[in-house]
Amino acid sequence: MAEVGSYIGDSAAEGWTQCPGSRQRLSLRGDGVTRLERPVSLPLLEVPSEMAPQKLTKRTGSIELLEAIGVVKKDNGTGSFSLLPGAPQSFDYVLVAQKNEDGDHESFKKQRDFINALKDKKLKITKIVDEDRVFYGITAPNETFETYTYLLKVSDACNWSCEEQGKVPQSTRIRIVEFIVDHTFIESSHCGAEYLSDLIKKNVFEAQFCLHEKQEQKELKNSWARWTACFNGQPITDVRTYFGEKVALYFLWLGWYTFLLIPAALVGVIVFLYGLAFFKTSPLIKEVCQSNIVMCPLCDKKCKVWQLSDTCIYAKLSILFDNEGTVAFAMFMAVWATVFLEFWKRHRASYVSEWKVFDWCEEEEELILQIVNDADCESKKYRHSYLRSTLVMILVTLMLLLIIGLAHALVVFRVIASVLFAKPTNWSFLRENSSTVAFLMGAVLHYLTITIMTRVNRTVAMKLCELEKVRSHAAVERSFTVKMFVFQFFTLFSSLIYTAFFLGRINGHPGGYVRIAGIWRLEECHPSGCLTDLFIQMAVILILKQTINNVVEIAGPWFTRWRKRLRSRKLRQKVRQCSKRDCMESTPGAELCDNCKVKDLLRNFDLENVDHFSLFNEFLEMVLQFSFTTIFVAAFPLAPLLALLNNIIEIRLDAIKMVSLERRLIPRKTNDIGIWTDVLETIGVLAVIANGLVIGISSDFIPRLVYRYRYGPCANSDASDIDCMSGYINNSLSIANISDKNIQRDFLPAQFILSNSNSVTYCSYRDYRSNEDQSLTNQFWVIQAVRFAFVVLFEHVVVMFKFIAGWFVPGSPLEVRNNRLQDKLNRLKEELRAKRKRHKEKSQDK
């Protein structure tokens, strides 16, 4: 005879888990604690052979694919933790406070009242005192977890969890106790209800955290959280067991993203090499390098006319990224983003199905935890206020206007800096390359702005979430994610959007320049083309952001641990080496001695603090990198290569940080990466639009195409010995006559003297204007029409390919759907047999 919940059947390894319902009842005792009235398993009928659950020895093809390509480590679904010996009992949660022996002090009273409130919930509190701190070790009774397990069984969506059976894992214990502690409050005559977060702000408590488990932590260090494991598969099952599904899905997503960057980086390098192959033979480079054309001054008063041949090096640089291969690469990356997301959905579905959390609902689990915390609790109602929504919308708009204003401030900085650098100095390089230096400094300043605004954006987004007053933590996280991403997106891309689509197009022309405050001329595109400016800015931001962020990520927690260890050095010296057998041999179920408890508490307290948004920070960093990799990739084909190199380091960096340098994250259960999926899909759509506009507007692809087939030497000739692009550079320039009175107002006579002291009577500039009256030529309008047609055609074609790719790759594998269908069928049969068994027993009793 089988018993309810007794059959596990190597569920994770063999793909099958039976989670039958229970008929246990809850009773409320006088102390308000929810207890299971009859935690006894019900006997079931023998399972007929044709109805017996089949053990699945084969895992889904999606998981096998990830294991074959090395994204995840090969295992049987149980991970390596199952082979570890049991560990001594540990605390479920820990609170830390400054030692205070003044019983009349308000802080001491609140601390005492909060601990008593936890005791009223039947939590076991162990007080450990050192020289200047007090550690409160919190352990929940088994009845708490039995209540949680029962409520899981009778819930609508969460009853698939394998945690219904057997011993409750430490990760689940931590999550439950953390919820109880966070939702415990004390009444204050001045402030009303005060929760733990309020008490920490008032320094009543210093910290809260859960403990790392030594054996599991050591195993993760050896197999995952070390630099020598950079090219090894990730032990996702172990990560899930230790940190929860939320962290595991992050690393699974990051591993898949990193792997799929390999073909993107390879194609980007091929495009770069394609431009390099025509580096010396391109007629455009020859025209620039051998040209005698005199160009108009780039600024007022200080700048002089210059030779187009001076930009020979920049012209060579531009041809590496602005060539025919860029169009194909932009289309490839748009389809690549769709393929990446669709296959990610398949991998996610396979793993969450194996973990039995496919239908998991975070909000439903939050309801269960509320009942575990307080059996008499009331549900938080859904609320919506049009006034609050309008106010939030207005504040978000004002914040976006501020961010866009900062982008305009960067434009003003570059304009003024280029004028100042052009003044006569001993640094001839600075004077001759004033525009380029100013643009580089603007890019660095943009990065500093991003760093500062990240903190500002976080604070504003959190305040707006508080203003909305959403009902659950999951809703708060979704709302915060959307707002934070929007703020960060505009912070990063406002300046890039200006550079890509407005720089050099709204600055006017000689005799009609547009000026800031009627004084400073708006900056022009780089002499080698507008795409060069976008490339320079993207390269500077991406390299600085990835390099400095990685240094800060590893140095910050390491420095925090070193500083805290220095402070607790005296106490460490007093803690002796334990010789107790249970502690040395890690006897399962044994309780650590006081000496080892103090050592363990200090070891965890010295680590970097974490919070609910620690994982959010990692996701945000990677999603913004994904934006850089896709949205303006037409201007920087090497972006996927830089992202790939960064992510190889990022995976191990995050692993080392979470396992060794930071306190343990609260293990969260989930079945998806949440709102980030929608964000990534939105980025994929923006990538199509942005790359179409970059190629159509920012690059010289369309002007070259129009010249080749309409205005070039091959337009009306079939001769094969003529280079169709010869004369393009001269055709793309217009001439400004110095005798024109409007032009004389913009320039001084001294500006038209060459370096050899010869004066000129005219100069050239990039535009399609008449040499007589500076009006736009017909060629300009033809080019604009072709630009518009290309953008529309490009976006429709790429969107069509994206839809085809999305349709061709189903989001959930057939194996997953069939397995879940079979599991549901088996559960229904089990319920029916259990009901018939109970009915038969009642009939026999009568």
C-alpha positions in Angstrom: 0.0 0.0 0.0 1.4 3.4 -1.0 1.0 6.5 1.1 0.2 10.1 0.1 3.3 12.0 -0.5 5.6 9.0 0.0 6.4 8.5 -3.7 9.0 10.8 -5.0 10.5 8.6 -7.6 13.6 10.6 -8.3 11.3 13.3 -9.6 13.9 15.8 -10.8 16.1 13.1 -12.4 13.3 11.1 -14.0 10.9 14.0 -14.9 7.9 12.6 -12.8 6.5 13.8 -9.5 3.2 12.8 -7.9 1.7 15.5 -5.7 -1.7 14.2 -4.6 -4.0 16.3 -2.5 -4.3 15.9 1.2 -7.4 15.8 3.4 -5.7 17.3 6.5 -7.6 20.0 8.4 -6.3 23.2 10.0 -7.2 24.1 13.6 -6.6 27.5 15.3 -5.3 27.1 18.8 -5.9 29.6 21.5 -2.5 31.1 21.0 -3.4 32.0 17.4 -1.0 29.5 15.9 -2.2 27.5 12.9 -1.6 23.8 13.5 -2.3 20.7 11.4 -4.9 18.8 13.2 -4.0 15.4 11.6 -0.7 15.4 9.8 -1.0 11.8 8.8 -0.7 10.4 5.3 -3.8 8.8 3.8 -3.5 5.2 2.5 -4.1 4.8 -1.2 -5.1 1.8 -3.4 -2.4 -0.1 -5.2 -1.7 1.5 -8.5 -2.6 -0.7 -11.4 0.2 -1.4 -13.8 -1.5 0.4 -16.7 -2.1 3.5 -14.4 1.3 3.4 -12.7 3.3 6.6 -13.3 6.0 5.9 -15.8 9.5 7.0 -14.8 10.9 9.3 -17.5 14.6 8.7 -17.9 15.0 11.1 -20.8 15.0 14.8 -20.2 13.6 17.3 -22.6 15.5 18.1 -25.8 15.9 21.8 -24.8 17.8 20.8 -21.6 19.9 18.3 -23.4 20.8 21.0 -25.9 22.0 23.3 -23.2 24.0 20.6 -21.6 25.5 19.6 -25.0 26.7 23.1 -25.9 28.1 23.7 -22.4 25.7 26.3 -21.1 24.8 24.2 -18.1 26.5 21.3 -16.4 25.4 17.8 -17.2 23.5 16.2 -14.4 20.5 13.9 -13.8 18.3 16.7 -12.6 19.2 16.2 -8.9 22.4 18.2 -8.8 25.5 17.5 -6.7 24.0 18.6 -3.4 22.2 15.3 -3.1 25.5 13.6 -2.7 26.6 15.8 0.2 26.3 14.5 3.8 23.8 16.2 6.0 24.7 19.4 7.8 24.2 20.4 11.5 21.2 22.5 12.3 21.5 26.2 11.5 19.4 29.3 12.1 16.8 30.1 9.5 17.3 33.8 9.9 19.5 36.3 11.8 19.0 39.8 13.2 21.9 41.9 14.4 21.7 44.9 16.8 24.2 47.1 18.6 24.7 46.0 22.2 22.7 48.3 24.5 22.5 47.6 28.2 20.4 50.6 29.0 17.0 49.1 29.7 15.3 52.5 29.7 16.6 53.5 26.2 13.9 53.7 23.6 16.0 51.6 21.1 16.4 48.8 23.7 12.7 48.8 24.4 11.8 48.5 20.7 14.3 45.8 20.2 12.9 43.8 23.1 9.3 44.3 22.0 10.1 43.2 18.4 11.9 40.0 19.7 8.9 39.3 21.9 6.6 39.8 19.0 8.6 37.1 17.1 8.3 34.8 20.1 4.6 35.3 20.1 4.6 33.7 16.7 6.3 30.6 18.2 9.7 31.4 16.6 12.6 30.2 18.6 15.0 33.0 19.4 18.7 32.3 20.3 20.5 35.4 21.7 24.3 35.5 21.2 26.2 38.5 22.7 29.6 39.6 21.8 31.6 42.7 22.8 29.5 45.3 20.9 26.8 43.4 19.0 23.9 41.1 19.7 23.0 38.4 17.3 19.4 36.9 17.4 19.3 33.5 15.7 15.7 32.7 14.6 14.4 29.2 14.0 10.8 28.4 13.0 9.0 25.3 14.4 8.0 22.4 12.1 4.3 23.3 12.5 5.0 26.5 10.5 6.3 24.6 7.5 3.6 22.0 7.8 1.0 24.7 7.5 2.8 26.2 4.5 3.0 22.7 2.9 -0.7 22.1 3.4 -1.7 25.4 2.0 0.5 24.7 -1.1 -1.5 21.4 -1.6 -4.9 23.1 -1.6 -3.9 26.2 -3.6 -4.8 26.7 -7.2 -1.4 27.3 -8.9 1.3 26.4 -6.3 0.3 22.8 -5.7 2.8 21.5 -8.2 5.7 22.2 -6.0 7.8 19.2 -5.0 8.3 20.8 -1.6 5.0 19.2 -0.5 6.9 16.0 0.0 9.7 15.1 2.3 11.8 17.4 4.3 11.4 21.2 3.7 14.7 22.5 2.2 16.6 25.2 3.9 15.9 27.6 1.0 12.2 27.3 1.6 12.6 27.7 5.4 14.6 30.9 4.8 11.9 32.3 2.5 9.1 31.6 4.9 10.9 32.9 8.0 12.1 36.0 6.2 8.5 36.8 5.2 7.3 36.4 8.8 10.1 38.6 10.2 9.5 41.3 7.6 5.8 41.3 8.3 6.1 41.4 12.1 5.5 44.8 13.7 5.3 46.6 17.0 3.0 49.3 18.1 4.5 52.7 18.9 2.7 55.6 20.5 4.5 58.1 18.2 4.8 56.2 14.9 2.0 53.6 14.9 3.0 50.2 13.5 6.7 49.8 13.0 8.1 47.0 10.9 11.6 45.7 10.8 12.6 48.0 7.9 11.5 51.0 10.0 13.5 49.7 13.0 16.6 49.3 10.8 16.3 52.8 9.6 16.2 54.0 13.2 19.2 51.8 14.1 17.2 49.6 16.5 18.6 46.7 14.4 21.8 46.9 12.4 21.3 44.1 9.9 19.2 41.1 8.8 20.4 38.2 6.8 20.2 34.4 6.2 23.3 32.2 6.6 25.4 30.5 4.0 25.5 26.7 4.3 29.2 25.7 4.4 29.0 22.4 2.5 26.8 23.7 -0.3 28.8 27.0 -0.4 32.1 25.0 -0.8 30.6 22.8 -3.5 29.5 25.9 -5.5 32.9 27.5 -5.1 34.6 24.4 -6.5 32.3 23.8 -9.4 31.0 27.3 -10.3 32.2 30.4 -8.4 35.8 30.5 -9.5 37.7 32.0 -12.4 39.1 28.7 -13.7 35.5 27.6 -14.4 34.8 30.3 -17.0 34.4 27.8 -19.8 32.6 25.1 -17.7 28.9 24.6 -17.7 26.9 26.1 -14.9 25.4 23.8 -12.2 21.9 25.3 -12.6 20.2 22.6 -10.5 22.6 23.3 -7.6 22.1 27.1 -8.0 18.4 26.6 -7.9 18.6 24.5 -4.8 20.8 27.0 -3.0 19.6 30.4 -4.3 16.1 29.6 -5.5 14.5 29.6 -9.0 14.8 33.3 -9.5 18.6 33.4 -9.3 18.8 30.1 -11.3 16.7 31.5 -14.1 18.9 34.6 -14.2 22.1 32.6 -14.7 20.4 30.3 -17.1 19.2 33.3 -19.2 22.7 34.9 -18.9 24.4 31.7 -20.0 22.1 31.3 -23.0 22.5 35.0 -24.0 26.3 34.7 -23.7 26.4 31.5 -25.9 24.2 33.1 -28.6 26.5 36.1 -28.6 29.1 33.8 -30.2 27.5 33.8 -33.7 26.6 37.5 -33.4 30.2 38.4 -32.5 31.5 36.2 -35.3 29.3 37.9 -38.0 30.2 41.3 -36.5 33.9 40.5 -36.9 33.3 39.3 -40.5 31.6 42.7 -41.3 34.6 44.5 -39.8 37.0 42.3 -41.8 34.9 43.0 -44.9 35.5 46.7 -44.5 39.2 46.0 -43.8 39.5 44.0 -47.0 38.6 47.2 -49.0 40.7 49.4 -46.7 43.3 50.3 -49.3 41.4 49.8 -52.6 38.3 51.8 -51.8 38.1 54.8 -54.3 36.4 56.8 -51.5 39.5 56.6 -49.3 41.7 57.5 -52.3 39.6 60.6 -53.1 39.8 61.8 -49.5 43.5 61.1 -49.0 44.6 62.5 -52.4 42.2 65.5 -52.4 43.1 69.2 -52.7 39.7 70.3 -51.6 39.6 73.1 -49.0 36.9 72.8 -46.4 35.2 75.6 -44.5 36.1 76.4 -40.8 34.5 74.1 -38.2 34.0 76.9 -35.7 33.8 80.6 -35.4 36.8 83.0 -35.2 39.5 80.6 -34.1 39.1 77.8 -36.7 40.6 78.1 -40.1 40.0 76.4 -43.4 41.5 73.0 -43.7 42.4 70.3 -46.3 40.0 67.4 -46.8 43.0 65.2 -47.0 43.7 65.9 -43.3 40.9 63.5 -42.5 42.5 60.5 -44.4 42.9 58.4 -41.2 39.3 59.0 -40.1 38.0 58.2 -43.6 39.7 54.8 -43.4 38.2 54.3 -39.9 34.8 55.1 -41.2 34.9 52.6 -44.1 35.4 49.8 -41.6 31.9 50.3 -40.1 30.0 52.2 -42.8 29.9 49.7 -45.7 27.4 47.4 -47.5 27.9 44.6 -45.0 26.4 46.8 -42.2 22.9 46.5 -43.8 23.0 42.7 -43.8 24.4 42.7 -40.2 21.7 45.0 -38.9 19.0 42.6 -40.4 20.8 39.6 -39.0 20.9 41.1 -35.5 17.2 42.0 -35.6 16.3 38.3 -36.4 19.0 37.1 -33.9 17.2 39.0 -31.1 14.0 37.2 -31.9 15.6 33.8 -32.2 17.4 34.4 -28.9 14.1 35.2 -27.1 12.1 32.4 -28.6 14.6 29.8 -27.7 15.0 31.3 -24.3 11.2 30.7 -23.7 11.7 27.1 -24.7 14.6 26.6 -22.3 12.7 28.4 -19.5 9.6 26.2 -20.1 11.7 23.0 -19.9 13.4 23.9 -16.7 10.4 25.3 -14.8 8.5 22.2 -15.9 11.2 19.9 -14.5 11.3 22.0 -11.3 7.5 21.7 -11.0 6.9 25.4 -10.9 5.4 25.9 -14.4 2.1 27.3 -13.1 3.6 28.9 -10.0 2.1 32.2 -9.0 4.1 34.6 -6.8 1.0 36.5 -5.7 -0.7 33.2 -4.6 2.4 32.2 -2.6 2.3 35.6 -1.0 -1.3 34.9 0.2 -0.1 31.6 1.6 2.7 33.2 3.5 0.3 35.8 4.9 -1.8 33.0 6.3 1.3 31.3 7.8 2.3 34.6 9.3 -1.2 35.4 10.6 -4.1 33.0 10.3 -6.5 35.9 10.8 -5.0 38.1 8.2 -7.1 39.9 5.5 -6.2 40.1 1.9 -4.9 43.3 0.5 -7.4 44.7 -1.9 -6.7 45.7 -5.5 -6.9 49.5 -5.7 -6.7 51.9 -8.5 -6.7 55.7 -8.3 -6.9 57.8 -11.5 -5.6 60.7 -9.5 -2.5 58.7 -8.4 -2.0 57.3 -11.9 -2.2 60.8 -13.4 0.2 62.2 -10.8 2.7 59.3 -11.5 2.4 59.9 -15.2 3.2 63.6 -14.8 6.2 62.9 -12.6 7.6 60.3 -15.0 7.2 62.8 -17.8 9.0 65.5 -15.9 11.8 63.0 -15.0 12.2 62.1 -18.7 12.3 65.8 -19.6 15.1 66.3 -17.1 17.1 63.3 -18.5 16.6 64.7 -22.1 17.7 68.1 -20.8 20.9 66.5 -19.6 21.5 65.2 -23.1 21.1 68.8 -24.4 23.5 70.0 -21.8 26.1 67.5 -23.2 25.5 69.1 -26.6 26.2 72.5 -25.3 29.3 71.3 -23.5 30.7 69.8 -26.7 30.0 73.0 -28.6 31.7 75.2 -26.1 34.6 72.8 -25.5 35.4 72.6 -29.2 35.6 76.4 -29.4 37.9 76.6 -26.4 40.1 73.8 -27.7 40.5 75.6 -31.0 42.2 78.6 -29.4 45.9 79.0 -30.1 47.9 76.9 -27.6 51.2 75.1 -27.5 49.3 71.8 -28.0 48.9 71.7 -31.8 47.2 68.3 -31.7 44.5 69.7 -29.4 43.9 72.7 -31.6 43.8 70.7 -34.9 41.5 68.1 -33.5 39.4 70.2 -31.3 36.0 68.8 -32.4 37.2 65.2 -32.0 38.6 65.8 -28.5 35.5 67.7 -27.4 33.4 64.7 -28.6 35.5 62.2 -26.7 35.3 64.3 -23.6 31.5 64.5 -24.1 31.4 60.7 -24.3 33.3 60.4 -21.0 31.0 63.0 -19.4 28.0 61.1 -20.7 29.3 58.0 -18.8 29.7 60.0 -15.6 26.2 61.3 -16.1 24.9 57.7 -16.4 26.7 56.7 -13.2 25.2 59.6 -11.2 21.7 59.4 -12.7 21.5 55.7 -12.0 21.3 56.5 -8.3 18.9 59.3 -8.9 16.7 57.2 -11.1 16.6 54.4 -8.5 15.4 56.8 -5.8 12.8 58.4 -8.0 11.5 55.1 -9.3 11.1 53.7 -5.7 9.3 56.9 -4.6 6.9 56.6 -7.5 6.2 52.9 -6.6 5.4 54.0 -3.0 3.1 56.6 -4.4 1.2 54.0 -6.5 0.6 51.8 -3.4 0.3 48.5 -5.2 -0.9 45.5 -3.3 2.0 42.9 -3.4 5.7 42.7 -3.6 5.5 41.1 -7.0 3.5 44.1 -8.3 6.0 46.5 -6.7 8.9 44.7 -8.4 7.1 44.9 -11.8 6.3 48.6 -11.5 9.8 49.4 -10.3 11.4 47.4 -13.1 9.5 49.3 -15.8 10.1 52.7 -14.4 13.8 52.1 -13.7 14.4 50.6 -17.1 12.7 53.6 -18.9 14.7 56.1 -16.9 18.0 54.2 -17.5 17.2 53.8 -21.2 16.6 57.5 -21.7 19.7 58.3 -19.7 21.9 56.0 -21.9 20.3 56.6 -25.2 19.2 60.3 -25.3 22.6 61.5 -26.3 23.1 58.6 -28.7 19.7 59.3 -30.4 20.8 63.0 -30.9 24.1 61.9 -32.3 22.5 59.3 -34.6 19.6 61.3 -36.0 20.2 65.0 -35.4 23.9 65.8 -35.3 25.0 67.6 -38.4 21.4 67.9 -39.8 20.1 70.8 -37.8 23.3 72.9 -37.7 22.6 74.9 -40.9 25.2 75.9 -43.5 27.8 78.7 -44.2 25.8 81.9 -44.2 22.9 80.4 -42.2 24.3 78.5 -39.2 22.0 77.6 -36.3 23.4 79.0 -33.0 22.9 78.3 -29.3 21.7 81.6 -27.7 22.8 83.3 -30.9 26.5 82.8 -30.0 27.8 79.2 -30.4 27.4 77.2 -33.6 25.9 73.8 -33.3 28.4 71.1 -33.8 28.8 69.3 -37.2 29.3 65.7 -38.0 32.8 64.3 -38.0 34.5 65.1 -41.4 34.6 61.4 -42.2 30.8 61.0 -41.7 28.1 61.2 -39.1 28.4 57.4 -38.3 31.9 57.9 -36.9 30.6 60.2 -34.1 28.0 57.5 -33.1 30.7 54.8 -33.2 33.1 56.8 -31.0 30.4 57.5 -28.4 29.2 53.9 -28.3 32.7 52.5 -28.0 33.6 54.9 -25.2 30.5 54.3 -23.2 30.4 50.5 -23.7 34.1 50.0 -22.8 34.0 52.3 -19.8 30.7 51.0 -18.5 31.7 47.3 -18.7 35.3 47.8 -17.5 34.6 50.1 -14.5 31.4 48.3 -13.5 33.2 45.0 -13.3 36.0 46.5 -11.2 33.5 48.1 -8.8 31.4 44.9 -8.6 34.3 42.8 -7.4 36.2 45.5 -5.5 33.2 46.9 -3.5 32.2 43.6 -1.7 35.8 42.6 -1.2 36.6 45.9 0.5 33.5 45.6 2.6 34.4 42.2 3.8 38.0 43.3 4.6 36.8 46.3 6.5 34.3 44.4 8.6 36.9 41.7 9.4 39.3 44.3 10.5 36.7 45.7 12.9 35.8 42.2 14.4 39.5 41.1 14.6 39.5 41.2 18.4 36.4 39.0 18.7 37.8 36.6 16.1 40.9 36.2 18.2 38.7 35.2 21.2 36.8 32.5 19.2 38.7 29.3 19.7 39.0 26.4 17.3 36.2 24.0 17.9 37.0 20.3 18.8 33.4 19.1 19.3 32.8 16.0 17.3 29.4 17.0 15.9 30.8 20.3 14.7 34.0 18.9 13.1 32.2 16.0 11.4 29.1 18.1 10.4 26.8 15.5 12.0 23.4 15.8 10.3 20.7 17.2 12.6 23.2 18.0 15.4 23.3 21.5 16.8 26.4 23.6 16.6 28.1 24.6 19.8 28.1 28.3 20.8 31.6 28.8 19.7 30.9 27.6 16.1 27.6 29.6 16.0 29.6 32.8 16.7 32.1 31.9 14.0 29.4 31.3 11.5 27.5 34.5 12.4 30.7 36.6 12.1 31.6 35.0 8.8 28.2 35.9 7.3 28.0 39.3 9.0 31.3 40.4 7.4 30.0 39.9 3.9 28.4 42.6 1.7 24.8 43.4 2.4 22.1 42.3 -0.1 18.4 43.3 -0.5 15.3 42.6 -2.6 16.8 44.5 -5.6 20.3 42.9 -5.6 19.4 40.6 -8.4 17.5 43.4 -10.2 20.8 45.3 -10.5 22.4 42.4 -12.4 19.4 42.0 -14.7 19.3 45.7 -15.4 23.0 45.8 -16.3 22.7 42.9 -18.7 19.4 44.1 -20.3 21.0 47.5 -21.0 24.0 45.8 -22.5 21.5 43.8 -24.7 20.1 47.2 -25.8 23.6 48.4 -26.8 24.2 45.1 -28.6 21.1 45.4 -30.7 19.7 48.9 -31.0 22.6 50.8 -32.6 24.6 47.8 -33.7 24.7 49.1 -37.3 27.1 51.8 -36.1 29.3 49.4 -34.0 29.4 45.8 -35.4 32.0 44.9 -32.8 29.5 45.5 -29.9 28.5 41.8 -29.7 32.2 40.8 -29.4 32.7 43.2 -26.5 29.5 42.0 -24.9 30.6 38.3 -25.3 34.0 39.0 -23.7 32.4 40.9 -20.9 29.7 38.2 -20.2 32.3 35.4 -20.0 33.7 37.3 -17.1 30.3 38.6 -15.8 28.9 35.1 -15.2 31.8 34.1 -12.9 32.0 37.5 -11.4 28.4 37.4 -10.3 28.8 33.8 -9.1 31.9 34.7 -7.0 30.2 37.7 -5.6 27.0 35.9 -4.6 28.7 32.8 -3.2 31.8 34.3 -1.5 31.6 38.1 -1.1 27.9 38.8 -0.4 25.4 37.6 2.2 23.1 34.9 0.9 20.3 36.1 -1.2 16.8 35.2 0.0 15.8 32.2 -2.2 12.8 33.3 -4.3 10.6 30.8 -6.1 9.3 31.9 -9.6 8.8 30.4 -13.0 10.0 33.2 -15.3 12.3 36.2 -15.4 9.1 38.4 -15.1 8.6 41.7 -16.8 12.1 41.5 -18.2 10.8 39.2 -21.0 8.5 42.0 -22.2 11.3 44.5 -21.9 13.5 42.3 -24.1 10.8 42.0 -26.7 10.4 45.8 -26.7 14.1 46.2 -27.2 13.9 43.8 -30.2 11.3 46.0 -31.8 13.2 49.2 -31.1 16.3 47.6 -32.6 14.5 47.2 -35.9 13.4 50.8 -36.0 16.7 52.2 -34.8 18.9 50.2 -37.1 16.7 51.1 -40.1 17.0 54.7 -39.2 20.8 54.5 -38.6 21.4 52.9 -42.0 18.9 55.1 -43.8 19.7 58.5 -42.1 23.0 58.4 -40.2 25.2 56.4 -42.7 26.3 57.3 -46.2 24.8 54.0 -47.6 21.8 55.7 -49.3 23.8 58.7 -50.7 26.3 56.3 -52.2 23.6 54.1 -53.6 21.8 57.1 -55.2 25.1 58.4 -56.6 26.1 55.0 -58.1 22.8 54.5 -60.0 21.7 58.0 -60.8 24.5 60.6 -60.6 27.7 58.7 -60.9 29.7 57.8 -64.0 27.9 54.4 -64.3 24.5 56.0 -64.4 24.5 56.6 -68.1 27.4 54.4 -69.2 27.9 50.7 -69.5 31.7 50.9 -69.5 33.2 48.2 -67.3 36.5 50.0 -66.7 35.0 52.9 -64.8 34.7 52.9 -61.0 31.1 53.7 -60.4 32.0 55.6 -57.1 34.7 57.9 -58.5 33.8 61.5 -58.0 31.4 60.7 -55.1 33.3 62.8 -52.5 33.3 65.9 -54.7 29.6 65.4 -55.5 28.7 65.2 -51.8 30.2 68.6 -51.1 28.8 72.1 -51.7 30.8 75.3 -52.2 30.6 78.5 -50.2 31.8 81.6 -52.0 33.6 84.0 -49.6 32.3 87.0 -51.5 28.8 86.2 -50.3 27.8 88.8 -47.7 26.0 86.2 -45.6 29.1 84.0 -45.4 31.2 87.0 -44.5 29.0 87.5 -41.4 29.9 84.0 -40.2 33.6 84.1 -40.8 36.6 86.4 -40.4 39.0 87.1 -43.3 41.8 85.5 -41.2 40.0 82.2 -41.2 40.4 81.8 -44.9 44.2 81.6 -44.8 45.8 78.2 -45.2 48.7 76.9 -43.1 51.1 77.8 -46.0 49.8 81.5 -45.7 47.9 81.3 -49.0 44.3 82.7 -48.9 41.3 81.1 -50.5 38.2 82.6 -52.2 35.9 79.6 -51.5 35.5 76.6 -49.3 33.5 73.3 -49.3 31.1 71.8 -46.8 29.1 68.6 -46.6 25.6 69.2 -48.0 23.6 69.1 -51.2 23.1 72.8 -51.9 23.4 75.1 -54.9 26.7 76.9 -55.2 24.9 80.1 -56.2 22.1 80.7 -53.6 22.7 77.9 -51.1 19.3 76.4 -51.8 18.8 72.6 -51.6 19.3 70.7 -54.8 17.1 68.1 -56.5 19.7 65.5 -55.5 19.0 66.2 -51.8 15.3 65.5 -52.2 16.0 62.4 -54.2 18.2 61.1 -51.5 15.6 61.9 -48.8 12.9 60.0 -50.7 15.2 57.0 -51.1 16.1 57.2 -47.4 12.4 57.1 -46.4 11.6 54.3 -48.8 14.6 52.3 -47.5 13.6 52.7 -43.8 10.0 51.6 -44.6 11.2 48.6 -46.7 13.9 47.6 -44.2 11.5 47.6 -41.2 8.8 45.7 -43.0 11.1 43.1 -44.2 12.9 42.6 -40.9 9.6 42.6 -39.0 8.3 39.9 -41.3 11.4 37.8 -40.7 11.0 38.3 -36.9 7.4 37.1 -37.0 8.4 34.1 -39.1 11.2 33.2 -36.7 8.8 33.7 -33.7 6.2 31.4 -35.3 8.7 28.8 -36.3 10.1 28.4 -32.8 7.3 27.6 -30.3 7.7 29.1 -26.9 7.0 25.7 -25.1 8.4 22.4 -26.4 5.9 19.6 -27.1 7.7 17.4 -24.6 6.9 19.9 -21.9 3.3 20.2 -22.8 2.8 16.4 -23.1 4.6 15.8 -19.7 2.4 18.4 -17.9 -0.7 16.9 -19.5 0.3 13.4 -18.3 1.1 14.8 -14.8 -2.3 16.4 -14.5 -4.0 13.2 -15.6 -2.1 11.2 -13.1 -3.0 13.6 -10.3 -6.7 13.5 -11.2 -6.6 9.7 -11.2 -4.9 9.7 -7.8 -7.5 12.0 -6.4 -10.3 9.8 -7.8 -8.8 6.6 -6.3 -8.3 8.3 -3.0 -11.9 9.4 -2.9 -13.2 5.9 -3.8 -10.9 4.4 -1.1 -12.3 6.7 1.5 -15.9 6.0 0.4 -15.2 2.2 0.6 -13.8 2.5 4.1 -16.8 4.5 5.3 -19.1 1.8 3.8 -17.2 -0.9 5.6 -17.4 1.0 8.9 -21.1 1.1 8.6 
